Amino acid sequence: MSEKLPLPEQHSGPWWKYGYVWLIVSGPLAVILAAVVTLWFILRTPDPVIAEDYYRRGVDINKTLEDTSDPTLPPALKGRNHAATPVQDRPR
């Protein structure tokens, strides 16, 4: 009969010495770090408050632009819609 050979002893080390553990743990740690940085940024720089009369101010700006005699200042709608259009292609 054949004799069974004894299995070699397996020594396991501490968990932090295995690279696969750090590969698995690094993803959630990166997400937690990004969440903390985002929260810090949000709390540090709050959004500005919009003025109560924002619509009236916009209408006043449009009236001012329409009333100017300078042809290089187009009305707000035309200027907004053609802001990226080359000068030679802008409507007159």
LINFEN-V322277 format. One record per backbone hydrogen bond with DSSP energy under -0.5 kcal/mol. CO is the residue of the C=O (numbers start at 1). NH is the residue of the N-H. If there is no record, write none. Layout:
# LINFEN-V322277
CO_NH + CO_NH
This chain:
# LINFEN-V322277
9_11 + 10_12 + 14_17 + 15_18 + 17_19 + 18_21 + 18_22 + 19_23 + 20_24 + 21_25 + 22_26 + 23_27 + 24_28 + 25_29 + 26_30 + 27_31 + 28_32 + 29_33 + 30_34 + 31_35 + 32_36 + 33_37 + 34_38 + 35_39 + 36_40 + 37_41 + 38_42 + 39_43 + 40_44 + 41_45 + 51_54 + 53_57 + 54_58 + 55_59 + 56_60 + 57_61 + 58_62 + 59_63 + 60_64 + 61_65 + 62_66 + 63_67 + 64_68 + 69_71 + 70_73 + 72_74 + 75_79 + 76_80 + 77_81 + 78_82 + 80_83 + 82_85 + 86_89 + 86_90 + 87_90
